[in-house]
Amino acid sequence: MPELRKDPVIGRWVIISTERGRRPSDFLDVIEENKDSISPFSPNNEHMTPPEIYAIRPPGSAPNTPGWTLRVVPNKYPALKVKGQLDRRGEGIYDMINGIGAHEVIIETPDKAKDLGDLEPAAVTDVLRVFKERMLALKKDARLKYVMIFKNKGPAAGATLKHAHSQLIATPIIPKRVLEEIEGAQKYFAIKERCIFCDIISQELKDNIRVVHENKHFIALSPFAARSPFETWILPRGHASHYETIDDASLDSLAAIMKTLLQKLNVALEKPAYNFVIHTAPIQEEASEVYHWHIELLPKLTRIAGFEWGSGFYINPTSPEEAARYLKEIVI
């Protein structure tokens, strides 16, 4: 059973998951698959994954068979497990919880040669809709407090398989970094009685020097204090605290701006490795006028080294203004 342990100094939780240490890729340099590699996520290899939780497939087709266009399966090497009790306990000054949670893989396409940005708009919408549906399903489990959806693309971003996929990890606690972001938004709201993210959107649209792309429902921008080159955020223009409340029209708009942004990055940076994370309010909390969900996308162009780890500072050699201008000029 995995275990969550709390750092007694700064309150950060760490997942101790020894089963993930059994993965062949752990502690080794990850090597990108070549085009002839067998992907466990490809059609006809459904037996190579745990049984599917969810799938988009033709009516009447059997689960765990070919014909699907998207599948959700439990991670074969989960960081956290659904079964069991939370069992909060302590040993002296140390606090720990059983590793209860969920760890799922969203296989975005049956075609292992395509990435998310290569898919048709409707297929990108399907991926984003499944994110919403899995959040809503896991919200029913009162043990779970937070659902983090993220994508690692490329070995430099932590991906161990090339076949396009994203992941979901649901935790019984709210991660420290999420709490820090919420607390920062709360402090701003306490002073100005406005959402900090809404104010960022207003200022960026007015200044128009860090906006990369926009449409009816969303804006993509290089954040003022970007941590790494070409870091880009996607924010809904209308205030919303929870990703899982997104409606169908907004899903289509989000798919359009996500596809455009990924294509621009592919042109600008020659198909870089990247991570993206959906930042959203905790699933068991009510809608909030303080917090504003968004997506943060970071191409992996620099390495985090000793100074960054030791200080918490990031050194970014490319200004967000320069990155935004460059991406904006790329016509897709």
Secondary structure, 3 states (H helix, E strand, C coil): CCEEEECCCCCCEEEECHHHHHCCCCCCCCCCCCCCCCCCCCCCCHHHCCCCCEEECCCCCCCCCCCCCEEEEECCCCCCECCCCCCCEEECCEEEEECECEEEEEECCCCCCCCHHHCCHHHHHHHHHHHHHHHHHHHCCCCCCEEEEEEEECHHHCCCCCCCEEEEEEECCCCHHHHHHHHHHHHHHHHHCCCHHHHHHHHHHHHCCCEEEECCCEEEECCCCCCCCCCEEEEECCCCCCHHHCCHHHHHHHHHHHHHHHHHHHHHHCCCCEEEEEECCCCCCCCCCCCCCEEEEEECCCCCCHHHHHHCCCCCCCCHHHHHHHHHHCCC
